Amino acid sequence: MNKPLLAALSSLAIAGVGAAPAVAAPHSAPHSAKAAAVTVNFAGTVSLSNCSGSVIRFPGSADSDPALVLTNGHCLETGFPAPGEVITGQSSSRSFGLLNASGSRVGTLRANQVVYSTMTDTDVTIYRTTTTYAAIRSTYGISPLTVQDTHPVAGTAIKVVSGYWKRTYSCNIDGFVYRLKEGDWTWKDSVRYTSSCNTIGGTSGSPVIDTATGKVVAVNNTGNEDGERCTENNPCEVDESGNVTVRQGINYAEETYNIPACFTTGNKLNLAASGCTLPKP
């Protein structure tokens, strides 16, 4: 997992060393090379004490809704959720440094609840803040990032934007991993980057942004640092037949397209909503 500082010092090796040629999984329809890229910067991203994150909204969110912050499950302040564990409605007073387009910290947002957190099937934490999208825009002139509600596409040009390091990584979606296993945790249908997204510790929770639409398509979470097989900080790919592939120096993210269906009016979590496939407690 892309944890900060000490982990970062051990993960500065050039990405892609020893990596096997990647094969795109399903959802590999060609992405239009002619799509006009939008400007992707740090506006709306946040820095956490140990990770990166972003202020997000869903297609159905309203300006008056409480603003949400997205990061990884393994960035949760109370520790890693156990395999099979899903946390909802946990109180929180965590603070987030809100960044503007140039990466300068312009304000502090504060959470009052962990709306949802898990490291099972995916690796996400979603916080509810004490303010609204409208208030953030009025005070700081910053809008949230919109989470795309359709599956990402192989070949898509992306940027991984880290509020922790105030650094951006540019590459493409190389393909999708049936199962990504790291230590005791297993994630489904993970995003594999091409080698130029050589993310490091502290980039955990960074939004993965489609440069053609400006929408969030995944949340950055891990990479194989040492070439080990299925251990912490060395995830391995497992295909539908159980075959294991290790790609040292290659990094990964977890898809977010399935999250919007689990939120209803007022940005309220409803895991029983039609189409919601997130793991349940």
N, C-alpha and C positions, 0 to 999 in steps of 0.2 A: 504494500500500500504506500502511496506517495505521501508519507509523513514528513514533517519539517526538520530543519536543522541537522541533527546528527544523522538522520537517514539521508538527508540531502547530500551530505559530504561524501557518502559512500555510493551515491548514484549519479555521479557526474561523468561517468564513462560515455563515450560516444554511442548514441543509439544505433542499433542495427548491426553491431558487431556479432558475427556468427549467426545472424538470424536466417532462418530458412526462407525460401521464396514463399510469399503469402498467397493463398488462394481465396478469392472472395466467396463468401457463402451466399445463400439466397438473398433477395432484395437487392440484386446487383444491376438493376436497370440503369442504363447510361444516364449520367447526370449532365445536363446541358452545359457545355463549355462556354456557350455564348451568354449565359445568364449574367446580368450585370451585378457585380459585387457591391454590397453595401459597405459602409464604413463601420468596421468593428474596432471598438476601443474599450477603455476600462469603465466607461459610464455604466453604473448599475451593478458593477461587481463590488464585492466586499472582502475585507481581510478579517480573518478570525484569529484567535490566539495561536492556533496550531494548523490552520488550513486556509483554503480559499473558498469563495462562495459567490452567490449573486442574488440580487433581488429579482424575483420572478413573478410573473402573472400567467394566467391561463387564458385561452381564447374567450372564455365566458366571464372572466373577472371584471369587476367594476372599479372605477377610480376610487369609490368610497370604501372598498373592501380593505381589511387589514392587510398590509404588505407581508409577503412571505419571502423567506430566505432559503435558498437551496444549497446544500453541501453534501458531503458523504456521510453514510452511516458510521464509518469508522472515525469521523471527526466529532462525534457526540461527546459533550463535556463530561458525561458520567461514565465513559468507557465504551469499548466495542460491544455492540449488541451480540449476544451469543447466537450460534447457529439455530435457526428456527424461531428466534425472538423477534417480535414486532412491538415497538413502543408507540403508544398514542396518548396524547393529552397530558404529557408530563410537564410539570411547571419548569420554567427556565427564566433566568435573568441574564442570559448571555448577551454580550455586546458585539457589534459588528462595525468596522470602519468602512464607511461609504465612500467610494471613489468616484471622481469625475472622469471626464474623457481622457485626460492626460495622466491619470493615475494618482492624483493628489487626493489625500483624505480630506473630505469637506464636512464630514459630520459623523455622528455616532448613532446607530440604530440599536434598539434593545428588544430582545425577545421577551415574551411572557409565557410562551408555551412551545414545547416540542410537539408539533402536530403529528408527525410521523417519522419514525426512524427504524431502519432495519439493515442488516447485512445478509439477508436471505434472499436469494434470486436476484437481488440488486443491491446497491450500496448507496443509500440515500438517507439524508435527514432533511426535513422541512420544518423550519421555525415560523411561528407567527410573531410578528412584531407589534409594538404598541402604537404604531402609526399607520396611516393609510398611504396608498399610492399618490392620491391627490396632495396630501400634505408634504410628501417627499418632493414631488414636482414643484410645489409652491415654494418650499424652503430652499431647495438645492438645484432646481431646474433639471432634475434627473428622472428619467422614466425607467420602469422595470424592463427586464428582458422577457420576451414572450416564449413560452415553452411550446414547441411544435407538437401537434397531436397526431402526427402520422409517422410511420416508421422511417428512420433515415435510410439513405441510399448509398451503396458502395460507390466510391469514386468522388463523393462530395468533397469540395474544398472546405476545410474547417479551420478555425482558430481556437486554441485552448487559452483562455485568458485568466491568468492567476493574479488575484488581488493581493495574495500574501507576498509574492515576489515582485509584483508590478511588472510582470513579464508576459509576453504573448508568444505562443508557439503556433507555427503554421504548417499544415500538412493536409492529407486527405484521409477519408475513411477507406481503409484498405479492405475491410470485410467484416464479417460478423462471426462470433465464436459461439458454438452451440452451448458449451459449458466452459466457464473459466473458473478454475479451482485454485485457491490460495489458502494454504493451511487448512483450517477447519471450515472455511466458507466456500460456497459454490454460487456463482452468478450465471444467469441465463442470458443468451443472445447478446453478449457483450460486443462493444465496438472495438475493433483493432485499428490502430493508427498506422499509417506509413511511417517510416523510420525517422523522418525529420521532426516529428513531435517528440523530442527527447525530454519529456517532463521529468521533474525531480521532486524530492521531498518538499512538502509545503504547497505543491500544486493540487493536492487532493481537494476535491470539491469544486474545482474550477469549472465554469460553464464551457461546454463545447458548442461553438456557434457556427452555424452554416453561413459562410461568407456571402452567399447569394441572397439570403433572406433575412439575416440578422437574428434568426430564431435559435433558441437553445434546443439541441438535438440529443444531448447526452451530458453526463457529469463525469469529469475526469477522476479516475480512482487508483490506478496501479500500473506497475510495469515490472518486467523480469530483469532484475538488476545483475544477478550473478550467474545465471544459467542453470540454477538449481531447478529441481522438478517439483512443482506444486507446493512449495514451502512459502512461509510469509516473506513478502517482498520478491517472490519468484513464482508468480502464477504460471500455470500451465494450461494449455488448451486441450479440451477433451471433446472428440467428435461423437456423433450419434452411435458409432460402433464401439466407443470406449477407447479409441486410439488416442494416445497422449502426444502432444507436440510442445516442445519448449522453444521459445524464441527470445534468446537473450537480447536485451536492449530495446525490445519492443514494448510499447505502452498501450494502455487500454482505458475505456470509459464504459459507463453503464447508461443504457438508453433511458430517455425520460418521456417518450411519447405516450406511454401508458399511464402517466400520472394525472393529466387533466380530467380523465373520465371519473376519477375518484374524488373530485372536488365539485361541490354544488354551489348554489347561490350563497354569496357572502364569503367565498373561499373556505367553506366548511368541508371538512373531510367526511366522506361517506363511502366506506369500503364496501357497502352493500349496493352501491349505485350500479345501474346497468352498464356493462362494459368495463367495470373496474376489475383489473386483474392483479393488483398489488397484493403481496402476501398479507394475510390477516392474522391478528393475535390468536 
